Amino acid sequence: MTVRFDGQVAIVTGAGNGLGKSHALALAARGAKVVVNDLGGARDGSGASSEAAQAVVREIEANGGEAIAHGANVAKFDEVQDMVQQAMDKWGRVDILINNAGILRDKSFAKMELSDFQMVMDVHVMGSVNCTKAVWDIMRAQNYGRIVMTTSSSGMYGNFGQSNYGAAKMAVLGFMNTLVLEGAKYDIRVNALAPTAGTRMTEDLMPPEILGMLTPESVTAGALTLCHKDAPNRFILCAGAGGYASTRLFETAGTFIPADAQTPEAVLESWDKICEQSAQGELASGAGQTEKFLTMAMASTQPA
């Protein structure tokens, strides 16, 4: 099977450098028309310049592809709307959105200013929300769309000094889970990529010999599997240094405690049953948990 994107239009945010640049180049090489979005700011989100995005566009065009640059700040909805409108004016559709733009403002929570927490949430969470909102009705009208959220092991498992980043990266998974349900009948598939790559976001966190193994291209191979026509749905793909894995959320079967015994002591006494993993499973929606607990409760009222 060959993965191609001929005739499709893709928006990649934060595409002036690193992972976003790699994603944009790969999409274009496989036939997509690409909106290269980049504010051109520093790693912490300060400053702005259009040169990085323009350079990626020139590279795509030199290789025979089509692309436009746009410097929208993804945290500002009006700028995102303008970006999407330019794509529609030029090509008439948007098939793919890769929410890749991000910043870092790492500090331990005790030392972190709330403004640093807010800024990271605005870019990662509201940036993903703004871009998705701007293309959502277009994709619904087309009955087709592929959206990739960028999550992180820092969100799924935690990482010292990244309470803001971790919170944001876990939030986009909750966003994904609901979009999957709302987009299903329109063939809008939403997935998440958890990358490990040597980019300016990680350049001072790892030694050079390790960074050399963590190529953006190895992550991009995963990204493109999440946004082609036969992509999965609600999948968290972890990628880095040639390694690929999935992360999934499971819930144990749990146990029932009668109303007259629902105390903290009873919960502690039932801890082994609560944590028993042999019958754990994935839930398709939040309602599944409610259904499971109500089924337990109703079963307890039936005669033995």
Backbone hydrogen bonds in HBPLUS format (Angstrom, degrees):
<---DONOR---> <-ACCEPTOR-->    atom                        ^
c    i                          cat <-CA-CA->   ^        H-A-AA   ^      H-
h    n   atom  resd res      DA  || num        DHA   H-A  angle D-A-AA Bond
n    s   type  num  typ     dist DA aas  dist angle  dist       angle   num
A0005-PHE N   A0030-ARG O   2.76 MM  25  5.66 164.7  1.78 161.1 155.9     1
A0008-GLN N   A0005-PHE O   3.05 MM   3  5.48 159.2  2.10 136.4 136.7     2
A0033-LYS N   A0008-GLN O   2.91 MM  25  6.28 167.3  1.93 161.1 164.1     3
A0095-ASP N   A0009-VAL O   2.82 MM  86  5.27 151.6  1.90 139.3 149.0     4
A0096-ILE N   A0009-VAL O   3.04 MM  87  6.31 155.6  2.10 153.6 154.2     5
A0010-ALA N   A0033-LYS O   2.79 MM  23  6.15 165.0  1.81 166.6 171.9     6
A0035-VAL N   A0010-ALA O   2.76 MM  25  6.18 160.3  1.80 160.2 166.7     7
A0011-ILE N   A0096-ILE O   2.84 MM  85  6.14 156.5  1.90 143.5 149.5     8
A0098-ILE N   A0011-ILE O   2.86 MM  87  6.27 164.0  1.89 166.1 171.4     9
A0012-VAL N   A0035-VAL O   3.11 MM  23  6.27 172.8  2.11 169.6 167.3    10
A0037-ASN N   A0012-VAL O   3.06 MM  25  5.98 161.1  2.09 161.8 162.2    11
A0013-THR N   A0098-ILE O   3.15 MM  85  6.44 171.1  2.16 173.1 172.6    12
A0014-GLY N   A0037-ASN O   2.89 MM  23  5.64 106.0  2.46 116.4 135.4    13
A0015-ALA N   A0037-ASN O   2.69 MM  22  5.53 160.9  1.73 163.9 164.1    14
A0021-LYS N   A0017-ASN O   3.16 MM   4  4.88 165.1  2.18 117.1 118.3    15
A0022-SER N   A0018-GLY O   3.06 MM   4  6.32 162.3  2.10 152.3 157.6    16
A0023-HIS N   A0019-LEU O   2.81 MM   4  6.09 159.9  1.85 157.1 162.5    17
A0024-ALA N   A0020-GLY O   2.91 MM   4  6.11 165.8  1.93 151.7 155.4    18
A0025-LEU N   A0021-LYS O   2.95 MM   4  6.13 167.7  1.97 156.4 159.2    19
A0026-ALA N   A0022-SER O   3.04 MM   4  6.14 159.7  2.09 146.7 152.4    20
A0027-LEU N   A0023-HIS O   2.93 MM   4  6.12 161.3  1.97 154.3 159.3    21
A0028-ALA N   A0024-ALA O   3.01 MM   4  6.17 164.7  2.03 149.9 154.2    22
A0029-ALA N   A0025-LEU O   2.91 MM   4  6.06 155.1  1.97 144.8 152.0    23
A0030-ARG N   A0026-ALA O   3.16 MM   4  6.33 129.6  2.42 136.6 148.5    24
A0030-ARG N   A0027-LEU O   3.13 MM   3  5.22 137.2  2.32  96.9 108.9    25
A0032-ALA N   A0027-LEU O   2.98 MM   5  5.37 158.8  2.02 145.9 138.9    26
A0031-GLY N   A0028-ALA O   3.03 MM   3  5.16 157.0  2.09 114.3 113.0    27
A0034-VAL N   A0066-GLU O   3.14 MM  32  6.54 163.6  2.17 142.8 143.7    28
A0068-ILE N   A0034-VAL O   3.02 MM  34  6.58 148.7  2.12 153.7 161.6    29
A0036-VAL N   A0068-ILE O   2.77 MM  32  6.05 165.6  1.79 168.1 169.4    30
A0070-HIS N   A0036-VAL O   3.02 MM  34  6.23 151.3  2.11 145.7 142.7    31
A0038-ASP N   A0070-HIS O   3.07 MM  32  6.53 151.8  2.15 148.8 157.1    32
A0049-SER N   A0039-LEU O   3.00 MM  10  6.31 148.1  2.10 129.9 140.0    33
A0042-ALA N   A0046-SER O   2.64 MM   4  5.27 165.2  1.66 160.0 163.4    34
A0045-GLY N   A0042-ALA O   2.87 MM   3  5.17 162.4  1.90 115.0 119.9    35
A0104-LEU N   A0043-ARG O   2.98 MM  61  6.10 157.7  2.04 145.6 152.9    36
A0054-GLN N   A0050-SER O   3.06 MM   4  6.21 164.6  2.08 157.9 162.8    37
A0055-ALA N   A0051-GLU O   2.87 MM   4  6.04 151.4  1.95 151.5 158.9    38
A0056-VAL N   A0052-ALA O   3.20 MM   4  6.53 150.1  2.29 145.3 152.5    39
A0057-VAL N   A0053-ALA O   3.05 MM   4  6.37 158.1  2.10 150.8 156.9    40
A0058-ARG N   A0054-GLN O   2.94 MM   4  6.23 160.1  1.98 149.7 154.8    41
A0059-GLU N   A0055-ALA O   3.05 MM   4  6.29 150.4  2.14 141.3 149.1    42
A0060-ILE N   A0056-VAL O   2.95 MM   4  6.25 158.0  2.00 152.1 157.6    43
A0061-GLU N   A0057-VAL O   2.88 MM   4  6.13 167.2  1.90 157.8 161.3    44
A0062-ALA N   A0058-ARG O   2.88 MM   4  5.99 150.9  1.97 143.1 151.3    45
A0063-ASN N   A0059-GLU O   3.22 MM   4  6.41 132.9  2.45 136.2 147.1    46
A0063-ASN N   A0060-ILE O   3.11 MM   3  5.23 135.0  2.32  98.0 110.4    47
A0065-GLY N   A0060-ILE O   2.90 MM   5  5.17 157.6  1.95 147.6 140.9    48
A0064-GLY N   A0061-GLU O   2.95 MM   3  5.00 160.2  1.99 108.6 111.4    49
A0076-LYS N   A0073-ASN O   2.83 MM   3  5.58 166.1  1.85 129.6 132.4    50
A0079-GLU N   A0076-LYS O   3.16 MM   3  5.60 124.4  2.49 107.6 120.2    51
A0080-VAL N   A0076-LYS O   3.16 MM   4  6.49 155.0  2.23 149.9 157.5    52
A0081-GLN N   A0077-PHE O   2.82 MM   4  6.05 161.3  1.85 155.7 160.6    53
A0082-ASP N   A0078-ASP O   3.11 MM   4  6.32 153.6  2.18 140.3 146.7    54
A0083-MET N   A0079-GLU O   3.08 MM   4  6.37 152.9  2.16 143.3 150.4    55
A0084-VAL N   A0080-VAL O   2.97 MM   4  6.31 164.1  2.00 158.9 161.9    56
A0085-GLN N   A0081-GLN O   2.88 MM   4  6.05 157.4  1.93 149.6 156.5    57
A0086-GLN N   A0082-ASP O   2.98 MM   4  6.19 152.8  2.05 146.5 153.1    58
A0087-ALA N   A0083-MET O   3.14 MM   4  6.49 152.1  2.22 145.2 152.6    59
A0088-MET N   A0084-VAL O   2.93 MM   4  6.25 156.2  1.99 149.7 156.4    60
A0089-ASP N   A0085-GLN O   2.79 MM   4  6.00 158.8  1.84 152.1 158.0    61
A0090-LYS N   A0086-GLN O   3.05 MM   4  6.15 149.0  2.15 141.3 148.8    62
A0091-TRP N   A0087-ALA O   2.80 MM   4  5.83 166.9  1.82 153.5 157.9    63
A0092-GLY N   A0088-MET O   2.79 MM   4  4.17 136.4  1.98 109.8 121.4    64
A0146-ARG N   A0095-ASP O   2.88 MM  51  6.22 143.6  2.01 153.9 165.7    65
A0097-LEU N   A0146-ARG O   2.93 MM  49  6.42 152.5  2.01 157.8 165.1    66
A0148-VAL N   A0097-LEU O   2.86 MM  51  6.31 158.0  1.91 161.2 167.4    67
A0099-ASN N   A0148-VAL O   2.85 MM  49  6.00 160.3  1.89 169.5 171.9    68
A0107-LYS N   A0161-GLY O   3.06 MM  54  4.61 136.1  2.26 137.8 139.2    69
A0111-LYS N   A0108-SER O   2.98 MM   3  5.44 134.7  2.19 110.2 122.0    70
A0112-MET N   A0108-SER O   2.98 MM   4  6.03 124.8  2.30 148.5 164.3    71
A0112-MET N   A0109-PHE O   3.35 MM   3  5.03 143.0  2.50  91.9 102.1    72
A0116-ASP N   A0113-GLU O   2.98 MM   3  5.37 133.2  2.21 106.6 118.5    73
A0117-PHE N   A0113-GLU O   3.29 MM   4  6.77 147.5  2.40 144.2 153.3    74
A0118-GLN N   A0114-LEU O   2.84 MM   4  6.10 165.8  1.86 154.4 157.9    75
A0119-MET N   A0115-SER O   2.97 MM   4  6.05 159.4  2.01 142.1 147.5    76
A0120-VAL N   A0116-ASP O   3.36 MM   4  6.38 163.4  2.39 138.3 141.9    77
A0121-MET N   A0117-PHE O   3.08 MM   4  6.34 160.7  2.12 151.2 157.0    78
A0122-ASP N   A0118-GLN O   2.83 MM   4  6.02 156.2  1.89 152.0 159.1    79
A0123-VAL N   A0119-MET O   3.07 MM   4  6.32 161.3  2.11 150.9 154.2    80
A0124-HIS N   A0120-VAL O   3.02 MM   4  6.06 168.4  2.04 154.2 156.2    81
A0125-VAL N   A0121-MET O   2.85 MM   4  5.27 141.9  2.00 131.7 144.0    82
A0126-MET N   A0121-MET O   3.25 MM   5  6.78 154.2  2.32 147.2 154.6    83
A0127-GLY N   A0122-ASP O   2.87 MM   5  6.23 118.5  2.25 137.7 155.5    84
A0129-VAL N   A0125-VAL O   2.89 MM   4  6.20 157.1  1.94 150.9 158.5    85
A0130-ASN N   A0126-MET O   2.71 MM   4  5.78 169.8  1.72 150.1 153.0    86
A0131-CYS N   A0127-GLY O   3.12 MM   4  6.20 169.3  2.13 145.9 148.9    87
A0132-THR N   A0128-SER O   3.01 MM   4  6.00 158.1  2.05 142.3 149.2    88
A0133-LYS N   A0129-VAL O   2.80 MM   4  5.91 162.6  1.83 155.3 160.4    89
A0134-ALA N   A0130-ASN O   3.02 MM   4  6.17 152.7  2.10 144.8 151.8    90
A0135-VAL N   A0132-THR O   3.22 MM   3  5.39 138.2  2.40  99.8 110.7    91
A0136-TRP N   A0132-THR O   2.88 MM   4  5.74 128.6  2.15 147.7 161.9    92
A0139-MET N   A0135-VAL O   2.94 MM   4  6.19 161.6  1.98 160.7 165.6    93
A0140-ARG N   A0136-TRP O   2.90 MM   4  6.18 153.4  1.97 149.6 157.9    94
A0141-ALA N   A0137-ASP O   2.96 MM   4  6.09 159.3  2.00 144.3 149.1    95
A0142-GLN N   A0138-ILE O   3.02 MM   4  6.25 147.2  2.13 144.3 153.5    96
A0143-ASN N   A0139-MET O   2.96 MM   4  5.91 122.4  2.30 136.1 150.3    97
A0144-TYR N   A0139-MET O   3.11 MM   5  5.32 161.7  2.14 149.9 153.4    98
A0143-ASN N   A0140-ARG O   3.12 MM   3  4.97 139.4  2.29  94.2 106.1    99
A0145-GLY N   A0187-ASP O   3.20 MM  42  6.40 140.4  2.36 140.2 129.0   100
A0189-ARG N   A0145-GLY O   2.94 MM  44  6.31 154.4  2.01 154.0 150.0   101
A0147-ILE N   A0189-ARG O   2.94 MM  42  6.31 165.5  1.96 162.6 166.5   102
A0191-ASN N   A0147-ILE O   2.99 MM  44  6.43 160.6  2.02 162.5 166.3   103
A0149-MET N   A0191-ASN O   2.81 MM  42  6.21 167.1  1.83 153.5 156.0   104
A0193-LEU N   A0149-MET O   2.82 MM  44  6.22 157.8  1.87 159.7 164.7   105
A0151-THR N   A0193-LEU O   2.79 MM  42  5.79 147.9  1.89 139.7 150.0   106
A0155-GLY N   A0152-SER O   3.04 MM   3  5.38 138.5  2.21 104.6 114.8   107
A0156-MET N   A0152-SER O   3.12 MM   4  6.52 165.2  2.14 151.4 155.2   108
A0157-TYR N   A0153-SER O   2.81 MM   4  5.52 154.3  1.87 142.8 148.7   109
A0158-GLY N   A0154-SER O   2.97 MM   4  4.39 126.8  2.27 100.3 113.5   110
A0162-GLN N   A0159-ASN O   3.08 MM   3  5.68 145.1  2.21 148.6 146.2   111
A0166-GLY N   A0162-GLN O   2.70 MM   4  5.65 162.0  1.74 149.7 156.1   112
A0167-ALA N   A0163-SER O   3.03 MM   4  5.95 155.5  2.09 134.2 141.0   113
A0168-ALA N   A0164-ASN O   3.05 MM   4  6.25 159.5  2.10 146.5 152.1   114
A0169-LYS N   A0165-TYR O   2.89 MM   4  6.09 159.1  1.94 151.1 157.0   115
A0170-MET N   A0166-GLY O   3.03 MM   4  6.18 140.8  2.19 144.2 153.3   116
A0171-ALA N   A0167-ALA O   3.01 MM   4  6.14 147.3  2.12 140.6 150.0   117
A0172-VAL N   A0168-ALA O   3.22 MM   4  6.57 147.8  2.33 148.8 154.6   118
A0173-LEU N   A0170-MET O   3.10 MM   3  5.40 140.4  2.27 103.4 114.5   119
A0174-GLY N   A0171-ALA O   3.11 MM   3  5.26 119.2  2.50  99.5 113.6   120
A0175-PHE N   A0171-ALA O   3.04 MM   4  6.38 155.2  2.11 150.0 157.5   121
A0176-MET N   A0172-VAL O   2.92 MM   4  6.06 157.7  1.97 137.0 142.9   122
A0177-ASN N   A0173-LEU O   2.94 MM   4  6.18 163.0  1.97 150.2 153.8   123
A0178-THR N   A0174-GLY O   3.41 MM   4  6.66 155.2  2.48 146.1 149.9   124
A0179-LEU N   A0175-PHE O   3.08 MM   4  6.30 164.0  2.11 154.8 159.9   125
A0180-VAL N   A0176-MET O   2.94 MM   4  6.12 154.7  2.00 160.9 166.5   126
A0181-LEU N   A0178-THR O   3.08 MM   3  5.28 120.0  2.46 100.4 114.1   127
A0182-GLU N   A0178-THR O   3.08 MM   4  6.41 159.4  2.12 152.9 158.7   128
A0183-GLY N   A0179-LEU O   2.76 MM   4  5.72 143.3  1.90 151.4 159.5   129
A0186-TYR N   A0183-GLY O   3.01 MM   3  5.44 150.5  2.10 114.1 123.5   130
A0188-ILE N   A0183-GLY O   3.07 MM   5  4.85 165.8  2.09 142.2 140.1   131
A0187-ASP N   A0184-ALA O   3.13 MM   3  5.27 161.8  2.17 115.9 116.2   132
A0234-ARG N   A0190-VAL O   2.93 MM  44  5.75 150.4  2.02 141.8 148.2   133
A0192-ALA N   A0235-PHE O   2.86 MM  43  6.14 171.1  1.87 162.8 161.0   134
A0237-LEU N   A0192-ALA O   2.88 MM  45  6.29 162.3  1.92 163.7 161.2   135
A0194-ALA N   A0237-LEU O   2.75 MM  43  5.96 166.3  1.77 151.5 152.3   136
A0239-ALA N   A0194-ALA O   3.04 MM  45  6.28 156.3  2.10 142.3 145.5   137
A0196-THR N   A0239-ALA O   2.83 MM  43  6.19 133.0  2.05 157.9 162.5   138
A0198-GLY N   A0214-LEU O   2.55 MM  16  4.99 162.4  1.58 152.8 146.2   139
A0202-THR N   A0199-THR O   2.93 MM   3  5.38 148.5  2.03 111.3 120.3   140
A0203-GLU N   A0199-THR O   2.85 MM   4  5.72 116.9  2.26 148.8 166.9   141
A0205-LEU N   A0202-THR O   2.97 MM   3  5.18 164.9  1.99 117.6 120.7   142
A0210-ILE N   A0207-PRO O   3.01 MM   3  5.53 134.2  2.23 113.8 125.7   143
A0211-LEU N   A0207-PRO O   3.03 MM   4  6.31 163.5  2.06 155.5 160.9   144
A0212-GLY N   A0208-PRO O   2.97 MM   4  6.12 148.1  2.07 149.4 156.6   145
A0213-MET N   A0210-ILE O   2.99 MM   3  5.43 147.4  2.10 110.8 120.0   146
A0214-LEU N   A0211-LEU O   3.05 MM   3  5.11 132.2  2.29  98.7 111.9   147
A0218-SER N   A0215-THR O   3.20 MM   3  5.55 136.3  2.40 105.0 115.0   148
A0219-VAL N   A0216-PRO O   3.02 MM   3  5.26 126.8  2.31 102.2 116.0   149
A0220-THR N   A0216-PRO O   2.89 MM   4  6.21 156.5  1.95 152.9 160.7   150
A0221-ALA N   A0217-GLU O   3.11 MM   4  6.30 149.6  2.20 145.0 150.4   151
A0222-GLY N   A0219-VAL O   2.92 MM   3  5.30 127.4  2.20 106.1 119.5   152
A0223-ALA N   A0219-VAL O   2.98 MM   4  6.39 153.0  2.05 145.4 154.1   153
A0224-LEU N   A0220-THR O   2.95 MM   4  6.15 164.4  1.97 162.0 162.0   154
A0225-THR N   A0222-GLY O   3.11 MM   3  5.27 130.5  2.37  99.2 112.5   155
A0226-LEU N   A0223-ALA O   3.02 MM   3  5.31 142.3  2.16 103.7 114.9   156
A0227-CYS N   A0224-LEU O   3.42 MM   3  5.36 160.6  2.46  97.8 103.3   157
A0231-ALA N   A0228-HIS O   3.02 MM   3  5.23 148.7  2.12 124.5 121.5   158
A0247-THR N   A0236-ILE O   3.17 MM  11  5.50 152.7  2.25 138.7 146.1   159
A0238-CYS N   A0245-ALA O   2.69 MM   7  5.03 174.2  1.69 156.5 156.9   160
A0245-ALA N   A0238-CYS O   2.96 MM   7  5.03 154.4  2.02 139.0 144.5   161
A0240-GLY N   A0243-GLY O   3.00 MM   3  5.29 147.8  2.10 148.5 153.8   162
A0243-GLY N   A0240-GLY O   2.85 MM   3  5.29 164.7  1.88 120.7 125.2   163
A0251-GLU N   A0281-GLY O   2.91 MM  30  5.58 161.8  1.95 147.0 150.5   164
A0281-GLY N   A0251-GLU O   3.02 MM  30  5.58 156.2  2.08 142.6 145.6   165
A0261-ALA N   A0258-PRO O   2.89 MM   3  5.42 161.1  1.92 120.3 126.1   166
A0262-GLN N   A0259-ALA O   3.49 MM   3  5.40 174.7  2.49 107.5 107.0   167
A0263-THR N   A0261-ALA O   2.88 MM   2  5.75 125.0  2.19 113.5  97.1   168
A0266-ALA N   A0263-THR O   3.08 MM   3  5.18 117.3  2.49  98.6 113.3   169
A0267-VAL N   A0263-THR O   3.02 MM   4  6.38 156.3  2.07 154.0 160.9   170
A0268-LEU N   A0264-PRO O   2.97 MM   4  6.24 160.2  2.01 149.9 154.7   171
A0269-GLU N   A0265-GLU O   2.93 MM   4  6.19 153.7  2.00 145.5 153.1   172
A0270-SER N   A0266-ALA O   3.01 MM   4  6.18 131.3  2.26 138.2 150.4   173
A0270-SER N   A0267-VAL O   3.12 MM   3  5.09 133.1  2.35  94.8 107.8   174
A0271-TRP N   A0268-LEU O   3.13 MM   3  5.03 162.7  2.16 107.6 109.8   175
A0273-LYS N   A0270-SER O   2.98 MM   3  5.41 118.1  2.38 109.7 124.7   176
A0274-ILE N   A0270-SER O   2.91 MM   4  6.17 157.3  1.97 157.4 164.9   177
A0275-CYS N   A0271-TRP O   2.98 MM   4  6.17 150.8  2.07 150.1 157.1   178
A0276-GLU N   A0272-ASP O   2.99 MM   4  5.97 116.5  2.41 136.3 151.1   179
A0276-GLU N   A0273-LYS O   3.38 MM   3  5.10 148.0  2.49  92.7 101.5   180
A0280-GLN N   A0277-GLN O   3.16 MM   3  5.14 170.6  2.17 113.5 113.0   181
A0288-GLY N   A0285-SER O   2.99 MM   3  5.50 149.5  2.09 110.7 119.5   182
A0289-GLN N   A0286-GLY O   3.20 MM   3  5.74 140.1  2.37 110.3 118.6   183
A0291-GLU N   A0287-ALA O   2.92 MM   4  6.18 163.5  1.95 154.0 158.8   184
A0292-LYS N   A0288-GLY O   2.98 MM   4  6.12 154.1  2.05 140.8 147.6   185
A0293-PHE N   A0289-GLN O   3.00 MM   4  6.31 166.1  2.02 156.7 159.0   186
A0294-LEU N   A0290-THR O   2.92 MM   4  6.09 163.7  1.94 155.4 160.2   187
A0295-THR N   A0291-GLU O   2.92 MM   4  6.01 149.9  2.01 143.5 151.9   188
A0296-MET N   A0292-LYS O   3.08 MM   4  6.40 153.9  2.15 146.4 152.8   189
A0297-ALA N   A0293-PHE O   2.97 MM   4  6.26 160.6  2.01 147.4 152.8   190
A0298-MET N   A0294-LEU O   2.84 MM   4  6.04 164.3  1.87 152.4 156.0   191
A0299-ALA N   A0295-THR O   2.95 MM   4  6.02 154.1  2.01 143.8 151.3   192
A0300-SER N   A0296-MET O   3.10 MM   4  6.35 140.1  2.27 142.8 152.8   193
A0300-SER N   A0297-ALA O   3.19 MM   3  5.27 128.4  2.48  94.2 107.3   194
A0301-THR N   A0298-MET O   3.07 MM   3  5.38 149.0  2.17 104.7 113.9   195
A0302-GLN N   A0299-ALA O   3.23 MM   3  5.44 158.3  2.28 104.7 111.2   196
